[in-house]
Amino acid sequence: MTIVGGGVTVHEAMAAAAELAGSGVNVRVIDPFTVKPIDKEGLLAAVRATSGKLIVVEDHYPEGKFNTPLPLLLSVLILDSL
């Protein structure tokens, strides 16, 4: 599973990953705010490596959200690579 979280949600994503690891679930956590421009290929590789399982986490006002564009971007990248 890949969890993408930015800003304050990275800490929560890391805590969730640690809890899931205790149950035997492998999780990758990506903070898209650490790479500019966004690493499209890196995100795509992470989602592919986790069998298409993606969780996008955010905690702020809707005006600054990335949860809609990010899954859309990954969907387009995946379809283009077929």
N, C-alpha and C positions, 0 to 999 in steps of 0.2 A: 504494500500500500504506500502511496505517496501522499504526504500531507504538505500543502503549500500554505504558509502563513507569513504575514509580514507585520513588522512593528511589534506591538505588544502581544500578538498572538503566537509569535515564535516560541515564547516560553511555554505557553499552554500546549502547543504542538509537540514540543520536546517532552513535556510531562506525559502527554497521551502516548507518545511513542515508547517511553520507558515503561508505562503501565502495560501496553500491548505486548512489548517484548517479554514481559513476565509471563504472558500467556502463550508465548511462542509465535507471535505475529511479528514479522519483519516489517519495519516501517522506515521510509526515507522522509526526512524533513527538509524542505527547501524554503529559504527566505528569498523571494524574488527581488527584494529591495537591496540585496547585496551586490547584484550584478546589473549594470546599466550599459547598453540596452539589455533588456531581458534576454536571458539565454534560452531561446526557443528550442534549440536542439538538445540542450541539457535537460530541459523540462520534458520534452518528448521522450528522450531516452529513459528518464526516471519512470514515466508513466508506463512505457513499454516493459521495462524491467519488473514492474509490479503488476503485470497482467491487466493494465488498464484501470487499476483502482486508484482513484484520485479524490482527495478531500481538500477543498479550499476553505480556509478559515479566515475570518476577518472580524474586527471589532471597532467600527467607527461609523461615521455618517455615510449615507448612501452616495453622496456626491464624490467621494474619493475611493469608491470600491474598485477592486480588481477581480472580484469573484465571477462576474459575468464575462468580461473579455478573456480571462485566462482559460476557462474551459472551452470557449469558442475558438480561441487561437489553437489550442491543442487538438480540437476536433478537426479543424481545417488542415493542420499539419499531418495528422494521421491519415485523413482522406487523401491528401496529396501524395502520400508516400505509398499508397496501395497500388 
